């Protein structure tokens, strides 16, 4: 037996090659490895480095139900090779295993990033045998012993974090104990395991329709955290359960049981699993510190782009404004008002391409001469003349059932199942594996950029085509994954041709909030929520799912609002990305002045936002909360911003802990709105900012600066 120990960026990893030449992952944690925590009578048998299931192979061992343990050939893999290299990005560890019976080679990859306590992991499976093999499951990350550290029972010390998601109520963080999810320990026999799994799963093309593809495990006794995200724009699965006296965590993309995915590997063919990001943290800043590492990791893996440096202010005419019914007549006064308020881009939202009801006619992307009698270019030219860059709304992956082009193309342009085209909500799903589809999509983008000077595209996606497509695929799930990877490759090509084009990731709000997409897109719609008071909760929680500089939040001052409500609305977006809307041409002068002031303040602080990390003085927010807070710790370590909202709470005073400034002299100032006379005080000894807001619906934005 031999062990390989790696300590990199405050992450400790231990591999074991046992006496039977099997590779085990014994440890992946911010805490040091203690061999005494391997308490099972079966030794390290259950600590597999990877799980791979192929068709027609026996899964031996005790009852496992649908759990992805004792997979075959996963449990028969033997050690073959170990590589440890470095490059400009960081360290890369690759462990190779091999199964003689099937001729399967499995490589587990661990990519480190300089200075960040996170690792990107994925698995490559290659058929080096003589017969075709069918994959049913491949883990991207597999860790047993997640409960090892500490003396308390696992039921007492462990907490699972889940980021629930839905249209209008995105990014809702909830935590659970093991008993609350049905994993309460019920037997002491260390060689047994239950059939119960706690899992979060997505099936289909809306990657975040029920959950953000991420999770957390916190050891409350030891103060350690594991945070993870699955970087796939479609189906994915993660699970926690027990085996041989320990608990395990496994992450993967699509699978046969959950998402109808299987993949045939002919001799010589390979399959690469979806990547995952794993943070291990045990620092004094706890939850906030763990998410700071995840934020920095997300920045490290995404496409380098200008937008995430400049943080342009976007005006979009949809939300609480034109509601997808634009006309030239209505746009001109909005363009004037948006320019006056200081917006950088002006996006014409849905409807610009259809004379009337447009829902089931989308797909040609040609301007409506009824809505724009002198052509769309008249409006886009006017936008540029006012000092802004024009943008338009697209939904490039679909065609409405009444789109004229639908009759001009074959079934191979679309998802099909059981010999019929798949459609949802009166739209067909285009298949981006088809080169003709990609060429058509390219022609749309290139035409809009060339003819209209479009520099911004709101790329929406409002259907769910389900489990996938049967055409040219080993399974419907294989067809879906192939489409998703082809779509990402298509995006890469678009950005290669149009380097400064900003494309917003929108899917009925935030229903594809994943880092397969967000490693390409520079900006993410966080919600379609049209109630600004509820939006405060989504705004505060958004950095759980996306970096602050990518998280677009609507600000839409309402007709007849008083100045407190207008400021509340504006502050929703000011520590993220401003998606300005509301009918700026029709609101009163005071409200419009507050919008202009808010954008001016934002432009002064956005350089800090792009490098900041989030913190939550009051914890993550729920829609029932009367007080909400979200903050940004600046990269210099000497300043921070903190937003606070009072939402009909009966008390008018709140104390906001800012633990990283505790014991330091700090200057606190309210930087928005300028009319504020609400009292606030910094308390050095306790590290608290105490705020009083007399109005029951109000919000303030503060800056804290260390003065010593």
C-alpha positions in Angstrom: 0.0 0.0 0.0 1.1 3.5 -0.7 -0.4 7.0 -0.2 0.1 10.1 -2.2 -0.6 13.3 -0.3 -1.1 16.7 -2.0 -1.5 20.1 -0.3 -2.3 22.9 -2.7 -4.1 26.2 -2.2 -5.1 25.1 1.4 -6.7 21.9 0.0 -5.5 18.6 1.3 -5.9 15.5 -0.9 -4.9 11.9 -0.1 -4.8 9.1 -2.6 -4.2 5.5 -1.6 -3.0 2.7 -3.8 -3.9 -0.4 -1.8 -2.4 -3.9 -1.8 -4.8 -5.0 -4.6 -3.6 -2.0 -6.8 -6.9 -0.2 -6.4 -6.9 3.6 -6.2 -8.9 5.3 -3.3 -9.6 8.9 -2.7 -9.2 9.0 1.1 -9.4 12.7 1.7 -10.4 16.0 0.0 -10.7 18.8 2.6 -9.3 22.0 3.9 -8.6 20.1 7.1 -5.5 17.9 7.5 -5.8 14.2 7.0 -6.1 12.0 10.1 -5.9 8.3 9.3 -7.7 7.5 12.6 -10.9 8.8 10.9 -11.0 5.7 8.6 -13.2 3.8 11.1 -15.0 1.3 8.9 -14.3 -2.4 9.4 -14.1 -2.7 5.6 -11.2 -0.4 5.5 -11.0 1.9 2.5 -13.0 -0.4 0.3 -15.8 2.2 -0.4 -13.4 5.2 -1.1 -13.5 4.8 -4.9 -11.9 7.5 -6.9 -14.4 7.2 -9.7 -17.7 5.4 -10.4 -18.4 4.1 -13.9 -21.4 1.9 -14.8 -21.6 0.0 -18.1 -24.4 -2.1 -19.5 -24.3 -5.8 -19.0 -21.9 -5.8 -16.0 -22.7 -7.2 -12.5 -22.9 -4.8 -9.6 -21.7 -6.9 -6.7 -22.0 -6.3 -3.0 -24.8 -5.3 -0.6 -28.1 -3.7 -1.5 -27.5 -0.4 -3.2 -30.8 0.5 -4.9 -30.3 3.3 -7.4 -27.2 4.6 -5.6 -24.1 5.0 -7.8 -21.9 2.8 -5.6 -20.3 -0.5 -6.5 -20.6 0.3 -10.1 -19.1 -1.9 -12.8 -16.4 -1.6 -13.9 -16.0 1.1 -11.3 -15.2 -1.3 -8.5 -12.9 -3.4 -10.6 -10.6 -0.6 -11.8 -6.9 -0.9 -11.0 -4.2 1.7 -10.7 -2.3 2.5 -13.9 -0.6 5.9 -13.8 -0.3 9.1 -11.8 0.7 12.5 -13.4 1.4 15.7 -11.5 2.2 18.8 -13.6 2.0 22.6 -13.4 1.3 25.4 -15.9 0.4 29.1 -15.8 -3.1 28.3 -14.5 -2.0 26.0 -11.7 -1.4 22.4 -10.8 -3.0 19.5 -12.7 -3.2 16.0 -11.2 -4.4 13.1 -13.4 -4.9 9.6 -12.0 -5.4 6.8 -14.5 -7.1 3.5 -13.8 -7.8 0.5 -16.0 -10.2 -2.5 -16.1 -8.8 -5.6 -17.8 -12.1 -7.3 -18.4 -13.6 -4.5 -20.6 -10.4 -2.7 -21.6 -11.7 0.5 -20.1 -9.3 3.3 -19.2 -10.6 5.9 -16.7 -8.7 9.2 -16.0 -9.7 11.4 -13.1 -8.6 15.0 -13.6 -8.0 17.6 -10.7 -7.2 21.1 -12.0 -6.0 23.6 -9.5 -6.1 27.4 -9.9 -3.3 29.5 -8.5 -4.3 31.0 -5.1 -7.9 29.7 -5.1 -9.1 27.0 -2.7 -11.0 25.2 -5.5 -10.4 22.3 -7.9 -12.1 21.6 -11.2 -12.7 17.9 -11.7 -13.8 15.7 -14.5 -13.5 12.1 -15.7 -12.4 10.7 -19.1 -13.4 7.2 -20.1 -11.8 5.5 -23.1 -12.6 2.1 -24.6 -9.3 0.4 -25.2 -10.9 -3.0 -25.6 -12.2 -4.9 -28.6 -16.0 -4.6 -28.1 -18.4 -1.7 -27.9 -19.3 -0.7 -24.4 -22.3 1.3 -23.3 -21.9 3.9 -20.5 -24.8 4.4 -18.1 -23.1 6.6 -15.5 -19.8 8.4 -15.1 -19.0 10.4 -11.9 -17.3 13.7 -12.3 -16.3 13.8 -8.6 -16.6 11.0 -6.1 -15.7 11.4 -2.4 -16.4 9.0 0.5 -15.9 9.9 4.1 -17.4 13.4 4.0 -18.4 13.0 7.7 -14.9 11.9 9.0 -13.8 14.9 10.9 -15.0 15.7 14.5 -16.3 13.8 17.4 -20.0 14.5 17.2 -22.4 12.2 15.4 -23.0 12.9 11.7 -26.6 13.7 12.5 -25.5 16.5 14.8 -22.6 18.1 13.0 -23.5 17.9 9.3 -25.6 20.4 7.3 -26.5 20.2 3.6 -27.1 23.4 1.7 -29.4 23.4 -1.4 -30.0 26.3 -3.7 -33.7 26.0 -4.8 -34.7 27.8 -8.0 -37.8 28.6 -9.9 -39.3 31.2 -12.2 -40.0 34.4 -10.1 -38.3 32.9 -7.0 -34.8 32.3 -8.0 -31.8 31.5 -5.7 -33.5 30.3 -2.5 -30.9 28.9 -0.2 -32.1 26.3 2.4 -30.2 24.1 4.8 -31.0 20.6 6.1 -29.7 18.2 8.7 -29.3 14.5 7.7 -32.4 13.4 9.6 -34.4 16.1 7.8 -33.5 14.5 4.4 -34.1 10.9 5.6 -30.4 10.0 6.2 -30.6 9.7 10.0 -28.2 7.0 11.1 -30.1 3.8 12.0 -27.5 1.0 12.2 -24.0 0.5 13.5 -23.0 -2.3 11.1 -20.2 -0.6 9.2 -20.3 -3.1 6.3 -24.0 -2.2 5.5 -25.5 0.7 3.7 -29.0 1.9 3.1 -31.0 2.3 -0.1 -31.9 5.9 0.7 -30.3 8.7 -1.3 -30.6 12.5 -0.8 -30.2 13.9 -4.3 -30.7 17.0 -6.4 -31.3 16.3 -10.1 -32.1 18.2 -13.3 -33.5 16.6 -16.4 -33.7 18.6 -19.5 -32.4 21.8 -21.1 -33.4 24.2 -18.4 -30.4 23.4 -16.1 -31.7 25.4 -13.1 -35.5 25.1 -13.3 -35.7 23.5 -9.8 -32.2 23.9 -8.3 -29.1 25.8 -9.1 -26.6 23.1 -10.1 -24.6 23.4 -6.8 -24.7 22.4 -3.2 -22.9 22.6 0.1 -21.8 20.4 3.0 -20.9 22.1 6.2 -19.3 20.4 9.3 -20.6 22.6 12.1 -18.3 21.1 14.7 -15.1 21.5 12.7 -16.0 24.7 10.8 -15.2 23.1 7.4 -17.1 23.5 4.1 -17.4 21.7 0.8 -19.1 23.7 -1.9 -19.7 22.4 -5.4 -21.2 23.3 -8.7 -21.9 21.1 -11.7 -21.0 22.9 -14.9 -23.5 21.6 -17.4 -26.2 23.4 -19.3 -28.7 20.5 -19.2 -29.1 17.3 -17.2 -27.1 16.7 -14.0 -27.2 14.8 -10.7 -25.6 14.9 -7.3 -26.3 12.7 -4.4 -25.3 12.1 -0.8 -25.8 8.7 1.0 -24.0 6.1 3.1 -21.8 3.2 2.3 -19.7 0.9 4.6 -20.0 3.1 7.6 -19.2 6.4 5.8 -21.1 9.0 3.9 -20.3 9.8 0.3 -20.8 12.7 -2.2 -21.0 12.1 -5.9 -21.4 14.6 -8.8 -22.2 13.9 -12.4 -23.8 15.1 -15.6 -26.6 13.1 -17.2 -27.3 9.4 -16.2 -29.5 6.6 -17.5 -31.8 6.3 -14.5 -32.4 10.0 -13.9 -32.1 11.5 -17.4 -32.4 8.7 -20.1 -28.7 9.1 -21.0 -26.4 6.3 -22.2 -23.5 6.4 -24.5 -22.0 3.7 -26.8 -18.2 3.7 -26.9 -16.7 1.8 -29.8 -13.1 0.6 -29.5 -10.9 3.7 -29.4 -13.6 6.1 -28.5 -13.6 8.3 -25.4 -16.2 10.2 -23.4 -15.5 13.2 -21.2 -17.8 13.9 -18.2 -19.1 17.3 -17.5 -16.8 19.4 -15.3 -17.4 20.3 -11.7 -16.0 22.9 -9.4 -15.2 21.9 -5.7 -14.3 24.4 -3.0 -12.8 23.2 0.3 -12.7 25.8 3.0 -12.2 26.0 6.8 -11.3 29.6 7.4 -12.6 32.0 10.0 -15.0 33.7 7.6 -17.1 30.5 7.4 -20.0 30.6 4.9 -18.9 33.9 3.4 -15.3 32.8 3.1 -16.4 29.6 1.3 -18.4 31.6 -1.2 -15.6 34.0 -1.7 -13.5 31.1 -2.9 -16.3 29.9 -5.2 -16.7 33.5 -6.6 -13.0 33.6 -7.4 -13.1 30.2 -9.0 -16.0 31.2 -11.2 -14.0 34.2 -12.3 -11.0 32.0 -13.1 -12.9 29.6 -15.4 -14.9 32.1 -17.5 -14.0 33.6 -20.8 -11.9 36.7 -20.5 -14.1 39.6 -21.7 -14.4 43.4 -21.7 -17.9 43.4 -20.2 -16.9 41.9 -16.9 -14.3 44.7 -16.5 -16.5 47.7 -17.6 -19.8 46.5 -16.0 -21.9 48.4 -18.6 -25.3 49.7 -17.5 -28.1 48.2 -19.6 -31.5 49.7 -20.3 -34.1 47.1 -21.4 -37.6 48.2 -22.5 -39.4 45.1 -21.2 -39.9 45.0 -17.4 -42.7 47.2 -16.1 -42.4 49.1 -19.3 -43.3 48.0 -22.9 -43.8 44.3 -21.9 -42.7 42.8 -25.2 -44.7 45.2 -27.4 -42.2 47.7 -28.7 -42.8 50.3 -31.4 -40.6 53.0 -32.8 -43.0 55.7 -31.5 -42.6 54.3 -27.9 -38.8 53.8 -28.2 -37.7 57.3 -29.0 -38.7 58.9 -25.7 -37.3 55.9 -23.8 -34.0 56.2 -25.6 -33.9 59.9 -24.6 -34.6 59.1 -20.9 -32.2 56.2 -20.7 -29.4 58.4 -22.2 -30.2 61.2 -19.8 -29.9 58.7 -16.9 -26.5 57.5 -18.0 -27.2 54.1 -19.5 -24.5 52.5 -21.7 -26.6 50.1 -23.7 -30.3 50.1 -24.8 -31.9 46.8 -25.6 -35.1 46.4 -27.6 -36.8 43.4 -26.1 -39.2 40.9 -27.4 -41.7 41.7 -30.2 -39.5 43.7 -32.6 -39.8 41.0 -35.3 -43.6 40.5 -35.5 -46.6 42.6 -36.5 -48.9 41.3 -33.7 -48.8 38.4 -31.4 -45.3 37.0 -31.8 -45.0 34.0 -29.4 -45.4 31.2 -31.9 -43.9 33.0 -34.9 -40.3 33.5 -33.6 -37.5 32.2 -35.7 -36.9 34.4 -38.8 -35.7 37.4 -36.8 -36.7 40.0 -39.4 -38.0 43.4 -38.2 -41.7 44.3 -38.2 -42.5 47.2 -40.5 -45.7 47.7 -38.6 -43.9 48.3 -35.4 -41.0 50.1 -37.1 -42.3 51.8 -40.2 -39.0 53.2 -41.2 -37.1 50.1 -40.2 -35.4 49.0 -37.0 -32.2 50.7 -38.1 -33.9 54.1 -37.6 -34.1 53.3 -33.9 -30.7 51.6 -33.5 -29.1 54.6 -35.2 -30.9 56.9 -32.8 -29.7 54.9 -29.9 -26.1 55.3 -31.1 -26.6 59.0 -31.7 -27.6 59.3 -28.0 -24.3 57.8 -27.0 -25.5 54.2 -26.3 -25.0 50.9 -28.0 -28.1 49.1 -29.3 -29.2 45.6 -28.4 -32.1 43.3 -29.3 -33.9 40.3 -27.8 -33.4 36.8 -29.4 -34.4 33.3 -28.7 -32.1 31.6 -31.1 -32.6 27.9 -30.0 -36.3 27.8 -31.0 -38.7 28.3 -33.8 -42.4 29.0 -33.3 -44.8 26.5 -34.9 -46.1 29.3 -37.1 -42.7 30.6 -38.2 -42.6 30.5 -42.0 -39.1 29.0 -42.0 -40.4 25.8 -40.2 -41.9 24.7 -43.5 -38.6 25.2 -45.4 -36.4 22.9 -43.3 -36.4 19.2 -42.5 -37.0 17.3 -39.3 -33.2 17.0 -38.8 -33.2 20.7 -37.7 -35.3 19.8 -34.6 -35.5 17.6 -31.6 -37.5 14.5 -32.4 -38.8 11.7 -30.2 -40.9 8.7 -31.3 -40.5 9.9 -34.9 -42.2 13.3 -34.2 -40.9 16.8 -33.7 -40.7 17.8 -30.0 -42.4 21.1 -29.2 -43.3 22.9 -26.1 -45.4 26.1 -25.6 -45.9 26.3 -29.4 -42.2 26.2 -30.2 -39.9 23.6 -31.7 -36.4 23.0 -30.3 -33.6 23.5 -32.8 -30.8 20.9 -32.7 -27.4 22.6 -32.7 -25.6 19.4 -33.7 -26.9 20.1 -37.2 -24.3 22.3 -39.0 -27.2 23.9 -41.0 -28.8 25.1 -37.8 -25.5 26.6 -36.6 -24.9 28.3 -39.9 -28.4 29.8 -39.8 -27.9 31.0 -36.2 -24.5 32.5 -37.2 -26.2 34.3 -40.1 -28.7 35.9 -37.7 -26.1 37.1 -35.3 -23.8 38.4 -38.1 -26.7 40.2 -39.8 -27.8 42.0 -36.7 -24.3 43.1 -35.9 -23.5 44.2 -39.4 -26.8 45.8 -40.5 -28.0 47.3 -37.2 -24.8 47.8 -35.2 -26.1 45.6 -32.5 -23.7 45.3 -29.6 -25.9 43.5 -27.1 -28.2 40.5 -27.4 -30.6 39.4 -24.7 -30.5 35.6 -25.5 -33.7 34.2 -24.0 -34.9 30.6 -23.8 -38.5 29.9 -22.7 -39.2 26.2 -23.4 -38.3 22.9 -21.8 -37.9 20.2 -24.5 -37.5 17.4 -22.0 -35.2 14.4 -21.9 -33.7 15.0 -25.4 -33.8 13.8 -28.9 -33.5 10.4 -30.5 -32.1 11.5 -33.8 -28.4 10.5 -34.5 -28.0 9.6 -30.8 -27.3 6.5 -28.7 -30.1 7.6 -26.3 -32.3 10.7 -26.1 -30.1 11.9 -23.2 -27.1 11.5 -25.4 -28.8 13.6 -28.1 -29.5 16.3 -25.5 -25.9 16.4 -24.2 -24.6 16.5 -27.8 -26.9 19.5 -28.6 -25.8 21.3 -25.4 -22.1 20.9 -26.2 -22.7 21.9 -29.8 -24.5 25.1 -28.5 -21.5 26.0 -26.3 -19.1 25.5 -29.2 -21.3 27.7 -31.3 -21.2 30.4 -28.6 -17.4 30.1 -28.6 -17.5 30.8 -32.3 -19.7 33.8 -32.0 -17.5 35.4 -29.4 -14.4 34.7 -31.5 -15.9 36.6 -34.4 -17.5 39.4 -32.3 -15.1 40.0 -29.3 -17.0 42.9 -27.8 -20.5 41.6 -28.3 -22.3 41.2 -25.0 -24.8 38.3 -24.9 -27.0 38.0 -21.8 -28.0 34.5 -20.6 -31.7 34.6 -20.0 -34.0 31.6 -19.6 -37.4 32.8 -18.3 -35.3 34.7 -15.9 -32.7 32.5 -14.2 -33.6 29.0 -15.3 -30.2 28.2 -16.9 -28.0 29.8 -14.3 -25.1 27.4 -14.7 -21.3 27.8 -15.3 -21.3 25.9 -18.6 -23.2 28.9 -19.9 -21.7 31.5 -17.6 -18.2 30.5 -18.5 -19.1 32.0 -21.9 -21.8 34.6 -21.2 -20.7 37.7 -19.4 -24.1 38.6 -17.9 -27.0 36.6 -16.4 -30.6 37.5 -16.0 -31.5 36.7 -12.4 -35.3 36.8 -12.6 -38.5 37.9 -14.3 -39.8 39.0 -10.9 -41.8 42.1 -11.5 -42.4 43.1 -7.8 -39.4 45.1 -6.7 -40.0 44.3 -3.0 -39.7 40.6 -3.6 -36.8 41.1 -5.9 -34.7 42.4 -3.0 -34.5 38.8 -1.8 -33.3 37.5 -5.2 -30.9 40.4 -5.4 -29.3 39.6 -2.0 -29.0 35.9 -2.8 -27.8 36.2 -6.4 -24.1 36.0 -5.6 -24.7 32.5 -4.3 -25.2 31.4 -7.9 -23.3 33.9 -10.0 -20.5 36.4 -9.6 -21.7 39.9 -8.7 -20.5 41.4 -12.0 -22.5 38.9 -14.0 -25.7 39.1 -12.1 -28.2 41.4 -13.9 -31.0 42.7 -11.6 -33.9 44.7 -12.8 -34.5 48.2 -11.4 -37.9 49.6 -12.6 -39.2 52.7 -10.9 -43.0 52.6 -10.9 -45.6 55.2 -11.7 -46.5 57.2 -8.6 -43.8 55.7 -6.4 -42.4 57.9 -3.6 -38.7 58.5 -3.3 -38.2 55.8 -0.7 -39.6 53.1 -3.0 -37.7 54.4 -6.0 -34.5 54.2 -4.0 -35.4 50.7 -2.7 -35.9 49.6 -6.3 -32.6 51.1 -7.4 -30.6 49.5 -4.6 -31.8 46.1 -5.7 -29.3 46.3 -8.6 -26.5 48.6 -7.4 -24.1 45.9 -6.0 -24.6 43.7 -9.1 -25.3 44.6 -12.7 -28.0 47.3 -13.4 -30.7 46.2 -15.7 -32.6 49.5 -15.9 -36.2 49.5 -17.0 -39.5 51.0 -16.0 -41.0 53.7 -18.1 -38.3 56.4 -17.5 -40.0 58.8 -19.9 -43.2 58.8 -17.9 -42.1 58.7 -14.3 -41.8 62.0 -12.4 -38.7 64.1 -12.3 -37.8 63.2 -8.7 -37.8 59.5 -9.5 -35.9 59.9 -12.7 -33.4 62.0 -10.8 -32.9 59.2 -8.3 -32.3 56.7 -11.2 -29.7 59.0 -12.6 -28.1 59.5 -9.2 -28.0 55.7 -8.7 -26.3 55.1 -12.0 -23.8 57.8 -11.3 -23.0 56.2 -7.9 -22.8 52.7 -9.5 -20.3 54.0 -12.1 -18.1 55.2 -9.3 -18.1 51.8 -7.4 -18.3 49.2 -10.2 -14.6 48.9 -10.4 -14.7 47.6 -6.8 -17.7 45.3 -7.5 -15.9 43.4 -10.3 -13.2 42.2 -7.9 -15.3 42.0 -4.7 -16.6 38.9 -2.9 -20.0 38.7 -1.3 -21.0 38.5 2.3 -24.3 38.2 4.1 -24.5 40.1 7.4 -28.0 38.8 8.1 -27.6 35.4 6.4 -29.2 34.6 3.1 -32.7 36.0 2.5 -36.2 34.5 2.4 -39.2 36.2 0.9 -40.7 36.5 4.4 -37.8 38.5 5.8 -38.5 42.0 7.0 -34.9 43.0 6.9 -32.5 42.0 4.1 -28.8 42.7 3.6 -26.1 41.9 1.1 -22.5 43.1 1.0 -19.3 43.2 -1.0 -15.9 42.9 0.5 -13.5 44.8 -1.7 -10.2 43.2 -2.9 -8.1 45.8 -1.0 -9.4 44.4 2.3 -9.9 47.9 3.6 -13.3 48.8 2.2 -16.7 47.2 1.7 -20.2 48.0 0.5 -23.4 46.9 2.3 -27.0 47.3 1.1 -29.8 47.0 3.6 -33.6 46.8 2.9 -36.4 47.2 5.3 -39.5 45.5 4.0 -42.5 46.2 6.3 -40.7 45.0 9.4 -42.3 46.3 12.6 -38.9 47.4 14.0 -37.0 50.3 12.5 -33.4 49.5 13.6 -31.1 46.7 12.7 -27.5 45.8 13.5 -25.4 44.3 10.7 -22.4 42.3 11.6 -19.3 42.9 9.4 -17.0 40.4 11.1 -13.9 41.1 9.0 -13.8 44.7 10.2 -14.3 43.8 13.9 -11.9 45.7 16.2 -11.0 48.3 13.5 -11.8 51.9 13.1 -14.1 52.4 10.1 -15.6 55.3 8.4 -19.2 54.6 7.5 -21.1 56.7 4.9 -24.4 56.4 3.1 -23.6 56.7 -0.6 -27.2 56.3 -1.9 -29.7 57.9 -1.8 -28.4 61.4 -1.2 -31.6 62.5 0.4 -31.1 60.1 3.3 -31.1 61.5 6.8 -31.5 58.1 8.5 -29.0 57.6 11.4 -26.3 54.9 11.3 -23.3 54.1 13.5 -20.2 51.9 13.3 -19.3 50.0 16.4 -15.7 49.0 16.4 -15.7 46.6 19.4 -18.6 44.4 18.0 -17.9 44.9 14.3 -21.5 46.1 13.8 -23.1 48.7 11.6 -26.4 49.8 13.2 -28.9 51.4 10.9 -32.3 53.0 11.6 -34.8 53.3 8.7 -37.9 55.1 9.8 -39.9 54.3 6.6 -41.3 50.8 6.6 -40.4 50.4 2.9 -36.9 51.7 2.4 -33.3 50.8 1.6 -29.8 52.3 1.9 -26.4 51.7 0.4 -23.4 52.2 2.7 -19.6 52.2 2.2 -17.3 51.2 5.0 -13.7 52.3 4.8 -10.9 51.3 7.3 -9.3 54.5 8.6 -6.4 53.2 10.7 
